[in-house]
Amino acid sequence: MPMADPARSGSIQSDFGDVVVPSLPDVPGMIKPSEARYLYWLASTCHSGRGSIVELGSFLGKSALHLAAGLRAGGRGGTLHCFDRFRWDEEHAAKVDLGLPFGADYRAYFEANLRGVCDDVRAHACELGELEWRDGPVEILFVDAPKKLRELLVVFDVFAPHLEPDTAWLVFQDFAHAPSYAVPLSIAGLAERVELAHVVAGGSTATFRLRAPLPRGDDARRALDFRTWSPERIVAALDGLAERIDVLDVRRKLLAGVPFALWDRGARDAAVRRARALEFDDDLQRHWERMAGGKTFERYEGVFLARGFARPALPRRGGTDAVRRWVRRVFGG
Ligand SMILES: C[S@@+](CC[C@H](N)C(=O)[O-])C[C@H]1O[C@@H](n2cnc3c(N)ncnc32)[C@H](O)[C@@H]1O
């Protein structure tokens, strides 16, 4: 069982390597092995049964499978509700080839993957913008689809009345994923309302214990809208969160979001300086290489160039939309 680091505020920061997960179907997914172990551990040991587990962003069910197995092992009852638009897209196809056309409904694949693991799983096909919740208290909210402030505000609006302080766990899968810096900045905006509880080494997940009700509507916008923050405040918020992370790989990933946040804030010189100063390990370097070959490069060109990444090579024939847009911007026409 992972232990809390007494030097920190009781948070558990671990790869959850000693968690024994029962044998489960091998489902393609976007979470790391340590995150899969963690989700099983979380649902089996931290869920008291006073509320549901809600997953936002399910894909083919890898995270849901581990939450569902944990729910069953915990034996305290409750239901896992999984929300996704369940429409096949480019990102899904890059992970696995199911032979589905873009736009196809893949909820049946998700349901087949979960079958037999836990009977209390419900899949809801919906857009984040149309989220509704009428099923009572939520004890674990696993957030793996909303990455932008606008989406996070919708989630807080919908679930705030159903999340009880000192009971609810807020799990952010993309807490330390650099282009998703809106996630940690929103958490910084929540300030004392949340307390860092778990950090998953080898992944990008962090979990917070709710300590006071989440803000909604205009209150939420005022507290969380980091687009109105100065570049200095943005840096202080992300650096402040990073200081509380002992796990080096997660801290580095989180800090890698600072240049992206500064770039979007228009502080481009500062973004370039921060990008140059980042410390990378091999995993982070590989992750940035993958991003540098795709759409992220186009948006944050100066950040990638500052790290020594080259512009993506032009395809010999045709070309992706991203490359065509880049050619138009750089060369005109
Ligand atoms: C990162 S993937 C989830 C990965 C999954 N948790 C796993 O373990 O493999 C994010 C999912 O969120 C869904 N999604 C993204 N944006 C959405 C939106 N605006 N509304 C509904 N679903 C969305 C996508 O369809 C995708 O399956």
The ligand as an SDF file (V2000), in Angstrom:
LIG
                    3D

 27 29  0  0  0  0  0  0  0  0999 V2000
   -8.1320   11.0680  -23.2190 C   0  0  0  0  0  0  0  0  0  0  0  0
   -9.5180   10.2630  -23.8220 S   0  0  0  0  0  0  0  0  0  0  0  0
  -10.0470    9.2560  -22.4910 C   0  0  0  0  0  0  0  0  0  0  0  0
   -9.1620    8.0910  -22.2660 C   0  0  0  0  0  0  0  0  0  0  0  0
   -9.7230    7.0510  -21.3250 C   0  0  0  0  0  0  0  0  0  0  0  0
  -10.0090    7.6030  -20.0130 N   0  0  0  0  0  0  0  0  0  0  0  0
   -8.7960    5.8530  -21.2330 C   0  0  0  0  0  0  0  0  0  0  0  0
   -8.6010    5.3400  -20.1240 O   0  0  0  0  0  0  0  0  0  0  0  0
   -8.2800    5.4080  -22.2550 O   0  0  0  0  0  0  0  0  0  0  0  0
  -10.7140   11.5350  -23.8140 C   0  0  0  0  0  0  0  0  0  0  0  0
  -12.0910   11.0960  -24.2250 C   0  0  0  0  0  0  0  0  0  0  0  0
  -12.9340   12.2180  -24.0370 O   0  0  0  0  0  0  0  0  0  0  0  0
  -13.8760   12.2830  -25.0910 C   0  0  0  0  0  0  0  0  0  0  0  0
  -14.1950   13.7060  -25.2860 N   0  0  0  0  0  0  0  0  0  0  0  0
  -13.3210   14.6970  -25.5910 C   0  0  0  0  0  0  0  0  0  0  0  0
  -13.9640   15.8680  -25.6830 N   0  0  0  0  0  0  0  0  0  0  0  0
  -15.2680   15.6190  -25.4300 C   0  0  0  0  0  0  0  0  0  0  0  0
  -16.4360   16.4250  -25.3830 C   0  0  0  0  0  0  0  0  0  0  0  0
  -16.3710   17.7420  -25.6350 N   0  0  0  0  0  0  0  0  0  0  0  0
  -17.6160   15.8510  -25.0960 N   0  0  0  0  0  0  0  0  0  0  0  0
  -17.6890   14.5020  -24.8660 C   0  0  0  0  0  0  0  0  0  0  0  0
  -16.6130   13.6870  -24.8860 N   0  0  0  0  0  0  0  0  0  0  0  0
  -15.4210   14.2280  -25.1770 C   0  0  0  0  0  0  0  0  0  0  0  0
  -13.2040   11.6600  -26.2940 C   0  0  0  0  0  0  0  0  0  0  0  0
  -14.1800   11.0310  -27.1160 O   0  0  0  0  0  0  0  0  0  0  0  0
  -12.2200   10.6740  -25.6720 C   0  0  0  0  0  0  0  0  0  0  0  0
  -12.7180    9.3620  -25.7510 O   0  0  0  0  0  0  0  0  0  0  0  0
  1  2  1  0
  2  3  1  0
  2 10  1  0
  3  4  1  0
  4  5  1  0
  5  6  1  0
  5  7  1  0
  7  8  2  0
  7  9  1  0
 10 11  1  0
 11 12  1  0
 11 26  1  0
 12 13  1  0
 13 14  1  0
 13 24  1  0
 14 15  1  0
 14 23  1  0
 15 16  2  0
 16 17  1  0
 17 18  1  0
 17 23  2  0
 18 19  1  0
 18 20  2  0
 20 21  1  0
 21 22  2  0
 22 23  1  0
 24 25  1  0
 24 26  1  0
 26 27  1  0
M  CHG  2   2   1   9  -1
M  END
$$$$
